[in-house]
Amino acid sequence: PRLEQLHRQPGLPGDWRAPPRRCSLLTGSAALTSFVIALPEIACAFDPYGTWMRPSTGTQVSFYDCGGKLCAKIVAVKEERRRSKIGTVIMTGATKSGDNQGDLLNADDGKIYTGVVTMQGPNALNLKGCVAFICQGETWTKIK
């Protein structure tokens, strides 16, 4: 007997199960295509490149690609006494290993730390400086 004949018709006496449901290949393909098309937009939303503001000082830092790695330099400052810091590269050679990690310069004291950049959303970037296992950081806001 054919498969359809093995199922009793819904609503008739002796109805014991509904006929099998068939998933449309077209529906599944459309859903998959929509997801794949949206992937680049999702990935770009959490991109560290651009200009970010450090909330504690108002300093603006541009994160950019430098030979396939992440680098950052100071592009604007809020306080006049920090003007000489504009153009200072504060992060070099950050590589992607979960988060972006590279050398981070503290422009105030000249010391170099391990810098860790973690994206917390499309407009939130957390930058930490670490020595051994002790890290300090803050969340920056994207402005461009």
N, CA, C and O atoms as CSV, one atom per row, in Angstrom:
chain,resi,resn,atom,element,x,y,z
A,1,PRO,N,N,0.826,-1.200,0.000
A,1,PRO,CA,C,0.000,0.000,0.000
A,1,PRO,C,C,0.865,1.257,0.000
A,1,PRO,O,O,1.987,1.253,0.507
A,2,ARG,N,N,0.343,2.301,-0.560
A,2,ARG,CA,C,1.060,3.580,-0.602
A,2,ARG,C,C,1.070,4.214,0.789
A,2,ARG,O,O,0.201,3.938,1.616
A,3,LEU,N,N,2.065,5.066,1.031
A,3,LEU,CA,C,2.222,5.707,2.340
A,3,LEU,C,C,0.965,6.462,2.744
A,3,LEU,O,O,0.543,6.399,3.899
A,4,GLU,N,N,0.354,7.190,1.778
A,4,GLU,CA,C,-0.843,7.962,2.097
A,4,GLU,C,C,-1.985,7.065,2.571
A,4,GLU,O,O,-2.817,7.489,3.373
A,5,GLN,N,N,-2.025,5.829,2.079
A,5,GLN,CA,C,-3.100,4.921,2.448
A,5,GLN,C,C,-2.934,4.387,3.865
A,5,GLN,O,O,-3.901,3.920,4.465
A,6,LEU,N,N,-1.704,4.452,4.412
A,6,LEU,CA,C,-1.454,3.957,5.762
A,6,LEU,C,C,-1.958,4.924,6.833
A,6,LEU,O,O,-2.141,4.530,7.985
A,7,HIS,N,N,-2.178,6.159,6.468
A,7,HIS,CA,C,-2.642,7.164,7.434
A,7,HIS,C,C,-4.139,7.344,7.286
A,7,HIS,O,O,-4.652,7.493,6.177
A,8,ARG,N,N,-4.821,7.330,8.384
A,8,ARG,CA,C,-6.266,7.571,8.333
A,8,ARG,C,C,-6.488,9.060,8.149
A,8,ARG,O,O,-5.662,9.876,8.560
A,9,GLN,N,N,-7.559,9.395,7.556
A,9,GLN,CA,C,-7.882,10.783,7.273
A,9,GLN,C,C,-8.328,11.495,8.549
A,9,GLN,O,O,-9.150,10.958,9.291
A,10,PRO,N,N,-7.797,12.708,8.822
A,10,PRO,CA,C,-8.233,13.463,9.989
A,10,PRO,C,C,-9.732,13.743,9.920
A,10,PRO,O,O,-10.278,14.010,8.849
A,11,GLY,N,N,-10.375,13.679,11.060
A,11,GLY,CA,C,-11.787,13.991,11.149
A,11,GLY,C,C,-12.703,12.811,10.869
A,11,GLY,O,O,-13.904,12.896,11.125
A,12,LEU,N,N,-12.178,11.735,10.359
A,12,LEU,CA,C,-12.990,10.550,10.102
A,12,LEU,C,C,-12.932,9.619,11.303
A,12,LEU,O,O,-11.979,9.674,12.080
A,13,PRO,N,N,-13.931,8.769,11.466
A,13,PRO,CA,C,-13.890,7.828,12.589
A,13,PRO,C,C,-12.602,7.011,12.555
A,13,PRO,O,O,-12.158,6.561,11.498
A,14,GLY,N,N,-12.016,6.832,13.731
A,14,GLY,CA,C,-10.780,6.052,13.830
A,14,GLY,C,C,-9.524,6.869,13.540
A,14,GLY,O,O,-8.443,6.305,13.372
A,15,ASP,N,N,-9.659,8.200,13.480
A,15,ASP,CA,C,-8.501,9.065,13.227
A,15,ASP,C,C,-7.478,8.881,14.347
A,15,ASP,O,O,-7.795,9.133,15.509
A,16,TRP,N,N,-6.288,8.457,14.030
A,16,TRP,CA,C,-5.286,8.222,15.064
A,16,TRP,C,C,-4.031,9.038,14.896
A,16,TRP,O,O,-3.235,9.117,15.832
A,17,ARG,N,N,-3.812,9.654,13.737
A,17,ARG,CA,C,-2.701,10.602,13.599
A,17,ARG,C,C,-2.887,11.439,12.342
A,17,ARG,O,O,-3.571,11.042,11.399
A,18,ALA,N,N,-2.277,12.575,12.360
A,18,ALA,CA,C,-2.380,13.493,11.230
A,18,ALA,C,C,-1.488,13.007,10.103
A,18,ALA,O,O,-0.516,12.293,10.352
A,19,PRO,N,N,-1.796,13.375,8.875
A,19,PRO,CA,C,-0.934,12.979,7.769
A,19,PRO,C,C,0.449,13.598,7.945
A,19,PRO,O,O,0.583,14.622,8.616
A,20,PRO,N,N,1.476,12.997,7.355
A,20,PRO,CA,C,2.833,13.520,7.526
A,20,PRO,C,C,2.949,14.926,6.964
A,20,PRO,O,O,2.322,15.263,5.959
A,21,ARG,N,N,3.775,15.756,7.638
A,21,ARG,CA,C,4.012,17.129,7.188
A,21,ARG,C,C,5.236,17.112,6.299
A,21,ARG,O,O,6.202,16.398,6.568
A,22,ARG,N,N,5.195,17.874,5.277
A,22,ARG,CA,C,6.328,17.959,4.359
A,22,ARG,C,C,6.924,19.362,4.453
A,22,ARG,O,O,6.215,20.357,4.310
A,23,CYS,N,N,8.209,19.429,4.691
A,23,CYS,CA,C,8.904,20.710,4.750
A,23,CYS,C,C,9.274,21.095,3.322
A,23,CYS,O,O,9.833,20.291,2.577
A,24,SER,N,N,8.968,22.285,2.962
A,24,SER,CA,C,9.275,22.747,1.619
A,24,SER,C,C,10.771,23.029,1.495
A,24,SER,O,O,11.352,23.727,2.326
A,25,LEU,N,N,11.372,22.491,0.473
A,25,LEU,CA,C,12.778,22.744,0.200
A,25,LEU,C,C,12.991,24.222,-0.087
A,25,LEU,O,O,14.015,24.799,0.277
A,26,LEU,N,N,12.009,24.821,-0.742
A,26,LEU,CA,C,12.096,26.238,-1.052
A,26,LEU,C,C,12.107,27.087,0.214
A,26,LEU,O,O,12.876,28.044,0.305
A,27,THR,N,N,11.270,26.755,1.190
A,27,THR,CA,C,11.220,27.488,2.453
A,27,THR,C,C,12.546,27.366,3.194
A,27,THR,O,O,13.076,28.364,3.683
A,28,GLY,N,N,13.083,26.159,3.282
A,28,GLY,CA,C,14.371,25.942,3.951
A,28,GLY,C,C,15.497,26.682,3.254
A,28,GLY,O,O,16.358,27.263,3.915
A,29,SER,N,N,15.504,26.669,1.925
A,29,SER,CA,C,16.535,27.366,1.162
A,29,SER,C,C,16.449,28.869,1.366
A,29,SER,O,O,17.473,29.541,1.492
A,30,ALA,N,N,15.240,29.398,1.398
A,30,ALA,CA,C,15.053,30.841,1.592
A,30,ALA,C,C,15.576,31.268,2.960
A,30,ALA,O,O,16.226,32.306,3.078
A,31,ALA,N,N,15.300,30.481,3.987
A,31,ALA,CA,C,15.776,30.805,5.337
A,31,ALA,C,C,17.300,30.771,5.394
A,31,ALA,O,O,17.917,31.659,5.983
A,32,LEU,N,N,17.906,29.764,4.791
A,32,LEU,CA,C,19.361,29.653,4.783
A,32,LEU,C,C,19.990,30.809,4.017
A,32,LEU,O,O,20.987,31.376,4.463
A,33,THR,N,N,19.425,31.160,2.882
A,33,THR,CA,C,19.945,32.268,2.083
A,33,THR,C,C,19.874,33.574,2.859
A,33,THR,O,O,20.826,34.354,2.823
A,34,SER,N,N,18.779,33.834,3.559
A,34,SER,CA,C,18.639,35.051,4.360
A,34,SER,C,C,19.702,35.118,5.443
A,34,SER,O,O,20.273,36.180,5.692
A,35,PHE,N,N,19.968,33.998,6.083
A,35,PHE,CA,C,20.978,33.940,7.137
A,35,PHE,C,C,22.370,34.237,6.571
A,35,PHE,O,O,23.120,35.018,7.156
A,36,VAL,N,N,22.717,33.620,5.441
A,36,VAL,CA,C,24.038,33.804,4.836
A,36,VAL,C,C,24.225,35.249,4.386
A,36,VAL,O,O,25.310,35.811,4.535
A,37,ILE,N,N,23.175,35.850,3.837
A,37,ILE,CA,C,23.261,37.240,3.395
A,37,ILE,C,C,23.473,38.166,4.590
A,37,ILE,O,O,24.178,39.167,4.469
A,38,ALA,N,N,22.883,37.857,5.730
A,38,ALA,CA,C,22.996,38.706,6.922
A,38,ALA,C,C,24.339,38.555,7.630
A,38,ALA,O,O,24.728,39.450,8.380
A,39,LEU,N,N,25.063,37.447,7.419
A,39,LEU,CA,C,26.322,37.203,8.131
A,39,LEU,C,C,27.333,38.333,7.998
A,39,LEU,O,O,27.858,38.771,9.022
A,40,PRO,N,N,27.643,38.839,6.792
A,40,PRO,CA,C,28.631,39.919,6.705
A,40,PRO,C,C,28.219,41.152,7.488
A,40,PRO,O,O,29.073,41.810,8.082
A,41,GLU,N,N,26.927,41.486,7.505
A,41,GLU,CA,C,26.469,42.645,8.262
A,41,GLU,C,C,26.656,42.423,9.751
A,41,GLU,O,O,27.018,43.355,10.469
A,42,ILE,N,N,26.419,41.217,10.230
A,42,ILE,CA,C,26.615,40.903,11.642
A,42,ILE,C,C,28.088,41.027,11.994
A,42,ILE,O,O,28.433,41.616,13.019
A,43,ALA,N,N,28.962,40.478,11.155
A,43,ALA,CA,C,30.404,40.518,11.415
A,43,ALA,C,C,30.916,41.950,11.407
A,43,ALA,O,O,31.728,42.322,12.255
A,44,CYS,N,N,30.444,42.769,10.447
A,44,CYS,CA,C,30.897,44.149,10.358
A,44,CYS,C,C,30.427,44.971,11.550
A,44,CYS,O,O,31.093,45.932,11.937
A,45,ALA,N,N,29.314,44.616,12.127
A,45,ALA,CA,C,28.780,45.359,13.256
A,45,ALA,C,C,29.712,45.314,14.460
A,45,ALA,O,O,29.660,46.198,15.315
A,46,PHE,N,N,30.560,44.300,14.538
A,46,PHE,CA,C,31.468,44.151,15.661
A,46,PHE,C,C,32.916,44.331,15.228
A,46,PHE,O,O,33.807,43.617,15.687
A,47,ASP,N,N,33.132,45.271,14.361
A,47,ASP,CA,C,34.438,45.556,13.792
A,47,ASP,C,C,35.149,46.609,14.650
A,47,ASP,O,O,34.553,47.642,14.952
A,48,PRO,N,N,36.415,46.375,15.052
A,48,PRO,CA,C,37.093,47.363,15.900
A,48,PRO,C,C,37.628,48.575,15.145
A,48,PRO,O,O,38.046,49.550,15.770
A,49,TYR,N,N,37.622,48.532,13.820
A,49,TYR,CA,C,38.198,49.635,13.041
A,49,TYR,C,C,37.320,50.873,13.102
A,49,TYR,O,O,36.094,50.796,13.027
A,50,GLY,N,N,37.977,52.014,13.239
A,50,GLY,CA,C,37.270,53.288,13.318
A,50,GLY,C,C,37.835,54.124,14.449
A,50,GLY,O,O,38.878,53.797,15.015
A,51,THR,N,N,37.141,55.208,14.776
A,51,THR,CA,C,37.590,56.120,15.839
A,51,THR,C,C,36.731,55.906,17.075
A,51,THR,O,O,35.502,55.885,17.011
A,52,TRP,N,N,37.414,55.748,18.199
A,52,TRP,CA,C,36.768,55.442,19.479
A,52,TRP,C,C,37.188,56.478,20.518
A,52,TRP,O,O,38.287,57.027,20.447
A,53,MET,N,N,36.306,56.742,21.486
A,53,MET,CA,C,36.621,57.704,22.545
A,53,MET,C,C,36.783,57.001,23.887
A,53,MET,O,O,35.948,56.201,24.309
A,54,ARG,N,N,37.884,57.333,24.532
A,54,ARG,CA,C,38.132,56.836,25.889
A,54,ARG,C,C,37.340,57.720,26.853
A,54,ARG,O,O,37.573,58.927,26.905
A,55,PRO,N,N,36.421,57.148,27.607
A,55,PRO,CA,C,35.541,57.972,28.447
A,55,PRO,C,C,36.248,58.719,29.573
A,55,PRO,O,O,35.827,59.820,29.927
A,56,SER,N,N,37.293,58.162,30.136
A,56,SER,CA,C,37.940,58.807,31.292
A,56,SER,C,C,38.726,60.056,30.920
A,56,SER,O,O,38.907,60.941,31.756
A,57,THR,N,N,39.202,60.143,29.668
A,57,THR,CA,C,40.027,61.295,29.286
A,57,THR,C,C,39.467,62.078,28.098
A,57,THR,O,O,39.893,63.206,27.849
A,58,GLY,N,N,38.526,61.497,27.369
A,58,GLY,CA,C,38.010,62.149,26.166
A,58,GLY,C,C,38.952,62.009,24.976
A,58,GLY,O,O,38.701,62.592,23.922
A,59,THR,N,N,40.022,61.252,25.127
A,59,THR,CA,C,40.975,61.024,24.045
A,59,THR,C,C,40.319,60.185,22.954
A,59,THR,O,O,39.622,59.212,23.239
A,60,GLN,N,N,40.553,60.577,21.693
A,60,GLN,CA,C,40.028,59.819,20.556
A,60,GLN,C,C,41.160,59.043,19.906
A,60,GLN,O,O,42.232,59.581,19.631
A,61,VAL,N,N,40.893,57.761,19.668
A,61,VAL,CA,C,41.906,56.859,19.120
A,61,VAL,C,C,41.342,56.183,17.883
A,61,VAL,O,O,40.215,55.687,17.885
A,62,SER,N,N,42.147,56.172,16.825
A,62,SER,CA,C,41.768,55.499,15.588
A,62,SER,C,C,42.378,54.100,15.577
A,62,SER,O,O,43.592,53.941,15.704
A,63,PHE,N,N,41.518,53.083,15.424
A,63,PHE,CA,C,41.967,51.700,15.278
A,63,PHE,C,C,41.956,51.396,13.786
A,63,PHE,O,O,40.951,51.628,13.113
A,64,TYR,N,N,43.071,50.876,13.262
A,64,TYR,CA,C,43.207,50.674,11.823
A,64,TYR,C,C,43.999,49.401,11.531
A,64,TYR,O,O,44.650,48.833,12.409
A,65,ASP,N,N,43.924,48.972,10.275
A,65,ASP,CA,C,44.652,47.787,9.822
A,65,ASP,C,C,46.081,48.193,9.500
A,65,ASP,O,O,46.313,49.174,8.794
A,66,CYS,N,N,47.027,47.438,10.017
A,66,CYS,CA,C,48.437,47.683,9.716
A,66,CYS,C,C,49.079,46.338,9.348
A,66,CYS,O,O,49.548,45.601,10.214
A,67,GLY,N,N,49.088,46.043,8.064
A,67,GLY,CA,C,49.664,44.791,7.602
A,67,GLY,C,C,48.899,43.561,8.050
A,67,GLY,O,O,49.504,42.535,8.360
A,68,GLY,N,N,47.581,43.649,8.088
A,68,GLY,CA,C,46.761,42.518,8.496
A,68,GLY,C,C,46.596,42.384,10.012
A,68,GLY,O,O,45.979,41.432,10.491
A,69,LYS,N,N,47.139,43.321,10.747
A,69,LYS,CA,C,47.001,43.313,12.208
A,69,LYS,C,C,46.293,44.593,12.643
A,69,LYS,O,O,46.085,45.498,11.835
A,70,LEU,N,N,45.928,44.666,13.910
A,70,LEU,CA,C,45.228,45.830,14.433
A,70,LEU,C,C,46.214,46.778,15.115
A,70,LEU,O,O,46.997,46.371,15.973
A,71,CYS,N,N,46.160,48.030,14.722
A,71,CYS,CA,C,46.976,49.069,15.348
A,71,CYS,C,C,46.064,50.216,15.757
A,71,CYS,O,O,44.921,50.300,15.308
A,72,ALA,N,N,46.580,51.108,16.619
A,72,ALA,CA,C,45.784,52.252,17.078
A,72,ALA,C,C,46.698,53.441,17.358
A,72,ALA,O,O,47.819,53.294,17.844
A,73,LYS,N,N,46.176,54.629,17.032
A,73,LYS,CA,C,46.927,55.853,17.333
A,73,LYS,C,C,45.984,56.938,17.812
A,73,LYS,O,O,44.803,56.961,17.467
A,74,ILE,N,N,46.531,57.834,18.614
A,74,ILE,CA,C,45.769,58.955,19.158
A,74,ILE,C,C,45.550,59.973,18.039
A,74,ILE,O,O,46.501,60.387,17.377
A,75,VAL,N,N,44.279,60.379,17.828
A,75,VAL,CA,C,43.966,61.330,16.767
A,75,VAL,C,C,43.405,62.650,17.301
A,75,VAL,O,O,43.402,63.650,16.583
A,76,ALA,N,N,42.935,62.667,18.541
A,76,ALA,CA,C,42.419,63.905,19.135
A,76,ALA,C,C,42.452,63.773,20.654
A,76,ALA,O,O,42.319,62.680,21.206
A,77,VAL,N,N,42.633,64.920,21.315
A,77,VAL,CA,C,42.655,64.943,22.781
A,77,VAL,C,C,41.730,66.052,23.273
A,77,VAL,O,O,41.462,67.019,22.559
A,78,LYS,N,N,41.261,65.899,24.471
A,78,LYS,CA,C,40.352,66.886,25.058
A,78,LYS,C,C,41.140,67.985,25.780
A,78,LYS,O,O,40.783,69.162,25.723
A,79,GLU,N,N,42.210,67.578,26.455
A,79,GLU,CA,C,42.993,68.510,27.263
A,79,GLU,C,C,44.176,69.061,26.470
A,79,GLU,O,O,44.881,68.321,25.785
A,80,GLU,N,N,44.376,70.356,26.575
A,80,GLU,CA,C,45.466,71.035,25.856
A,80,GLU,C,C,46.835,70.452,26.197
A,80,GLU,O,O,47.690,70.351,25.317
A,81,ARG,N,N,47.062,70.067,27.447
A,81,ARG,CA,C,48.362,69.541,27.867
A,81,ARG,C,C,48.709,68.198,27.198
A,81,ARG,O,O,49.864,67.773,27.230
A,82,ARG,N,N,47.731,67.544,26.606
A,82,ARG,CA,C,47.960,66.253,25.946
A,82,ARG,C,C,48.151,66.398,24.427
A,82,ARG,O,O,48.312,65.391,23.737
A,83,ARG,N,N,48.137,67.616,23.900
A,83,ARG,CA,C,48.242,67.830,22.455
A,83,ARG,C,C,49.450,67.132,21.833
A,83,ARG,O,O,49.373,66.658,20.699
A,84,SER,N,N,50.537,67.065,22.544
A,84,SER,CA,C,51.754,66.436,22.000
A,84,SER,C,C,51.578,64.933,21.776
A,84,SER,O,O,52.394,64.310,21.097
A,85,LYS,N,N,50.535,64.357,22.333
A,85,LYS,CA,C,50.284,62.915,22.191
A,85,LYS,C,C,49.587,62.568,20.874
A,85,LYS,O,O,49.566,61.403,20.476
A,86,ILE,N,N,49.013,63.570,20.192
A,86,ILE,CA,C,48.324,63.304,18.928
A,86,ILE,C,C,49.328,62.713,17.929
A,86,ILE,O,O,50.432,63.228,17.750
A,87,GLY,N,N,48.914,61.630,17.292
A,87,GLY,CA,C,49.775,60.929,16.342
A,87,GLY,C,C,50.554,59.776,16.963
A,87,GLY,O,O,51.159,58.983,16.243
A,88,THR,N,N,50.546,59.674,18.294
A,88,THR,CA,C,51.261,58.595,18.973
A,88,THR,C,C,50.552,57.269,18.732
A,88,THR,O,O,49.353,57.136,18.978
A,89,VAL,N,N,51.316,56.286,18.246
A,89,VAL,CA,C,50.770,54.945,18.047
A,89,VAL,C,C,50.781,54.259,19.405
A,89,VAL,O,O,51.835,54.103,20.021
A,90,ILE,N,N,49.599,53.849,19.872
A,90,ILE,CA,C,49.515,53.241,21.204
A,90,ILE,C,C,49.340,51.726,21.160
A,90,ILE,O,O,49.540,51.049,22.168
A,91,MET,N,N,48.964,51.188,19.990
A,91,MET,CA,C,48.840,49.729,19.877
A,91,MET,C,C,49.417,49.294,18.540
A,91,MET,O,O,49.133,49.879,17.495
A,92,THR,N,N,50.239,48.245,18.604
A,92,THR,CA,C,50.824,47.720,17.374
A,92,THR,C,C,50.684,46.202,17.329
A,92,THR,O,O,50.719,45.515,18.350
A,93,GLY,N,N,50.527,45.718,16.120
A,93,GLY,CA,C,50.581,44.281,15.867
A,93,GLY,C,C,49.597,43.413,16.599
A,93,GLY,O,O,49.904,42.255,16.881
A,94,ALA,N,N,48.420,43.922,16.923
A,94,ALA,CA,C,47.436,43.087,17.624
A,94,ALA,C,C,46.923,42.016,16.666
A,94,ALA,O,O,46.509,42.307,15.544
A,95,THR,N,N,46.961,40.794,17.129
A,95,THR,CA,C,46.486,39.677,16.324
A,95,THR,C,C,45.229,39.096,16.929
A,95,THR,O,O,44.989,39.190,18.133
A,96,LYS,N,N,44.440,38.497,16.070
A,96,LYS,CA,C,43.179,37.902,16.495
A,96,LYS,C,C,43.436,36.520,17.070
A,96,LYS,O,O,43.851,35.608,16.356
A,97,SER,N,N,43.188,36.372,18.360
A,97,SER,CA,C,43.284,35.062,19.019
A,97,SER,C,C,42.192,35.048,20.087
A,97,SER,O,O,42.470,35.113,21.284
A,98,GLY,N,N,40.959,34.964,19.630
A,98,GLY,CA,C,39.823,35.151,20.529
A,98,GLY,C,C,39.515,36.630,20.569
A,98,GLY,O,O,38.539,37.080,19.967
A,99,ASP,N,N,40.335,37.391,21.270
A,99,ASP,CA,C,40.276,38.848,21.257
A,99,ASP,C,C,41.517,39.324,20.518
A,99,ASP,O,O,42.408,38.529,20.221
A,100,ASN,N,N,41.579,40.617,20.219
A,100,ASN,CA,C,42.783,41.160,19.590
A,100,ASN,C,C,43.800,41.444,20.685
A,100,ASN,O,O,43.501,42.162,21.639
A,101,GLN,N,N,45.000,40.887,20.555
A,101,GLN,CA,C,46.053,41.107,21.542
A,101,GLN,C,C,47.299,41.649,20.864
A,101,GLN,O,O,47.702,41.167,19.805
A,102,GLY,N,N,47.908,42.660,21.485
A,102,GLY,CA,C,49.132,43.250,20.957
A,102,GLY,C,C,49.777,44.127,22.002
A,102,GLY,O,O,49.311,44.205,23.138
A,103,ASP,N,N,50.860,44.792,21.609
A,103,ASP,CA,C,51.552,45.696,22.525
A,103,ASP,C,C,50.753,46.983,22.667
A,103,ASP,O,O,50.300,47.562,21.679
A,104,LEU,N,N,50.586,47.421,23.913
A,104,LEU,CA,C,49.821,48.626,24.210
A,104,LEU,C,C,50.702,49.600,24.980
A,104,LEU,O,O,51.220,49.282,26.051
A,105,LEU,N,N,50.861,50.783,24.420
A,105,LEU,CA,C,51.677,51.828,25.042
A,105,LEU,C,C,50.811,52.709,25.927
A,105,LEU,O,O,49.770,53.202,25.491
A,106,ASN,N,N,51.238,52.909,27.171
A,106,ASN,CA,C,50.601,53.896,28.031
A,106,ASN,C,C,51.287,55.220,27.687
A,106,ASN,O,O,52.439,55.448,28.059
A,107,ALA,N,N,50.575,56.081,26.979
A,107,ALA,CA,C,51.164,57.332,26.495
A,107,ALA,C,C,51.573,58.272,27.623
A,107,ALA,O,O,52.379,59.178,27.410
A,108,ASP,N,N,51.028,58.066,28.822
A,108,ASP,CA,C,51.378,58.941,29.939
A,108,ASP,C,C,52.719,58.591,30.576
A,108,ASP,O,O,53.495,59.484,30.915
A,109,ASP,N,N,53.000,57.280,30.743
A,109,ASP,CA,C,54.255,56.898,31.413
A,109,ASP,C,C,55.252,56.194,30.495
A,109,ASP,O,O,56.363,55.883,30.924
A,110,GLY,N,N,54.878,55.938,29.242
A,110,GLY,CA,C,55.795,55.315,28.288
A,110,GLY,C,C,55.969,53.812,28.453
A,110,GLY,O,O,56.768,53.210,27.735
A,111,LYS,N,N,55.253,53.195,29.366
A,111,LYS,CA,C,55.379,51.752,29.579
A,111,LYS,C,C,54.524,50.987,28.568
A,111,LYS,O,O,53.474,51.455,28.126
A,112,ILE,N,N,55.011,49.794,28.219
A,112,ILE,CA,C,54.295,48.945,27.270
A,112,ILE,C,C,53.701,47.755,28.012
A,112,ILE,O,O,54.370,47.092,28.805
A,113,TYR,N,N,52.428,47.505,27.731
A,113,TYR,CA,C,51.681,46.419,28.355
A,113,TYR,C,C,51.137,45.498,27.271
A,113,TYR,O,O,51.203,45.814,26.083
A,114,THR,N,N,50.609,44.376,27.682
A,114,THR,CA,C,49.865,43.533,26.753
A,114,THR,C,C,48.480,44.143,26.647
A,114,THR,O,O,47.772,44.268,27.646
A,115,GLY,N,N,48.096,44.521,25.439
A,115,GLY,CA,C,46.786,45.122,25.231
A,115,GLY,C,C,45.802,44.084,24.718
A,115,GLY,O,O,46.142,43.253,23.876
A,116,VAL,N,N,44.587,44.140,25.227
A,116,VAL,CA,C,43.539,43.215,24.809
A,116,VAL,C,C,42.318,44.038,24.410
A,116,VAL,O,O,41.765,44.785,25.216
A,117,VAL,N,N,41.904,43.885,23.142
A,117,VAL,CA,C,40.735,44.583,22.626
A,117,VAL,C,C,39.606,43.566,22.502
A,117,VAL,O,O,39.741,42.552,21.817
A,118,THR,N,N,38.488,43.849,23.174
A,118,THR,CA,C,37.317,42.973,23.126
A,118,THR,C,C,36.115,43.789,22.672
A,118,THR,O,O,35.786,44.812,23.273
A,119,MET,N,N,35.465,43.333,21.612
A,119,MET,CA,C,34.259,44.006,21.140
A,119,MET,C,C,33.090,43.604,22.040
A,119,MET,O,O,32.860,42.419,22.279
A,120,GLN,N,N,32.358,44.598,22.534
A,120,GLN,CA,C,31.200,44.343,23.391
A,120,GLN,C,C,29.897,44.712,22.692
A,120,GLN,O,O,28.831,44.705,23.308
A,121,GLY,N,N,29.985,45.025,21.437
A,121,GLY,CA,C,28.829,45.409,20.639
A,121,GLY,C,C,29.321,46.258,19.491
A,121,GLY,O,O,30.520,46.521,19.392
A,122,PRO,N,N,28.429,46.696,18.619
A,122,PRO,CA,C,28.869,47.476,17.460
A,122,PRO,C,C,29.449,48.834,17.835
A,122,PRO,O,O,30.228,49.396,17.065
A,123,ASN,N,N,29.092,49.372,18.990
A,123,ASN,CA,C,29.573,50.692,19.407
A,123,ASN,C,C,30.253,50.679,20.760
A,123,ASN,O,O,30.362,51.717,21.411
A,124,ALA,N,N,30.715,49.507,21.193
A,124,ALA,CA,C,31.385,49.388,22.497
A,124,ALA,C,C,32.609,48.487,22.354
A,124,ALA,O,O,32.509,47.334,21.935
A,125,LEU,N,N,33.751,49.037,22.708
A,125,LEU,CA,C,35.026,48.328,22.629
A,125,LEU,C,C,35.685,48.414,23.999
A,125,LEU,O,O,35.788,49.502,24.565
A,126,ASN,N,N,36.130,47.293,24.534
A,126,ASN,CA,C,36.822,47.301,25.813
A,126,ASN,C,C,38.309,47.125,25.544
A,126,ASN,O,O,38.722,46.160,24.901
A,127,LEU,N,N,39.108,48.058,26.038
A,127,LEU,CA,C,40.558,47.990,25.886
A,127,LEU,C,C,41.166,47.823,27.263
A,127,LEU,O,O,40.954,48.640,28.159
A,128,LYS,N,N,41.943,46.726,27.420
A,128,LYS,CA,C,42.604,46.440,28.692
A,128,LYS,C,C,44.108,46.406,28.493
A,128,LYS,O,O,44.606,45.956,27.460
A,129,GLY,N,N,44.821,46.889,29.500
A,129,GLY,CA,C,46.265,46.749,29.563
A,129,GLY,C,C,46.576,45.760,30.676
A,129,GLY,O,O,46.062,45.878,31.788
A,130,CYS,N,N,47.427,44.778,30.364
A,130,CYS,CA,C,47.701,43.713,31.331
A,130,CYS,C,C,49.192,43.573,31.608
A,130,CYS,O,O,50.028,43.707,30.715
A,131,VAL,N,N,49.498,43.299,32.873
A,131,VAL,CA,C,50.845,42.928,33.309
A,131,VAL,C,C,50.658,41.620,34.067
A,131,VAL,O,O,49.915,41.556,35.047
A,132,ALA,N,N,51.340,40.579,33.602
A,132,ALA,CA,C,51.149,39.232,34.152
A,132,ALA,C,C,49.668,38.882,34.048
A,132,ALA,O,O,49.131,38.825,32.942
A,133,PHE,N,N,49.001,38.646,35.170
A,133,PHE,CA,C,47.586,38.290,35.149
A,133,PHE,C,C,46.692,39.421,35.652
A,133,PHE,O,O,45.494,39.224,35.855
A,134,ILE,N,N,47.269,40.594,35.852
A,134,ILE,CA,C,46.508,41.737,36.354
A,134,ILE,C,C,46.193,42.661,35.175
A,134,ILE,O,O,47.094,43.131,34.481
A,135,CYS,N,N,44.909,42.911,34.964
A,135,CYS,CA,C,44.464,43.748,33.844
A,135,CYS,C,C,43.594,44.888,34.344
A,135,CYS,O,O,42.847,44.747,35.312
A,136,GLN,N,N,43.708,46.024,33.662
A,136,GLN,CA,C,42.831,47.167,33.915
A,136,GLN,C,C,42.379,47.693,32.573
A,136,GLN,O,O,43.157,47.747,31.622
A,137,GLY,N,N,41.129,48.076,32.500
A,137,GLY,CA,C,40.624,48.593,31.241
A,137,GLY,C,C,39.330,49.343,31.413
A,137,GLY,O,O,38.803,49.483,32.516
A,138,GLU,N,N,38.835,49.820,30.296
A,138,GLU,CA,C,37.547,50.500,30.298
A,138,GLU,C,C,36.903,50.333,28.922
A,138,GLU,O,O,37.560,49.995,27.937
A,139,THR,N,N,35.605,50.580,28.893
A,139,THR,CA,C,34.850,50.427,27.658
A,139,THR,C,C,34.776,51.773,26.935
A,139,THR,O,O,34.371,52.784,27.509
A,140,TRP,N,N,35.172,51.762,25.681
A,140,TRP,CA,C,35.215,52.944,24.842
A,140,TRP,C,C,33.989,52.987,23.949
A,140,TRP,O,O,33.363,51.955,23.704
A,141,THR,N,N,33.639,54.172,23.457
A,141,THR,CA,C,32.475,54.373,22.594
A,141,THR,C,C,32.921,54.750,21.194
A,141,THR,O,O,33.812,55.581,21.021
A,142,LYS,N,N,32.300,54.136,20.195
A,142,LYS,CA,C,32.640,54.439,18.802
A,142,LYS,C,C,32.036,55.780,18.413
A,142,LYS,O,O,30.868,56.055,18.688
A,143,ILE,N,N,32.861,56.619,17.759
A,143,ILE,CA,C,32.354,57.911,17.314
A,143,ILE,C,C,32.367,58.033,15.790
A,143,ILE,O,O,31.653,58.869,15.237
A,144,LYS,N,N,33.166,57.215,15.105
A,144,LYS,CA,C,33.204,57.201,13.627
A,144,LYS,C,C,33.425,55.806,13.148
A,144,LYS,O,O,33.490,55.570,11.941
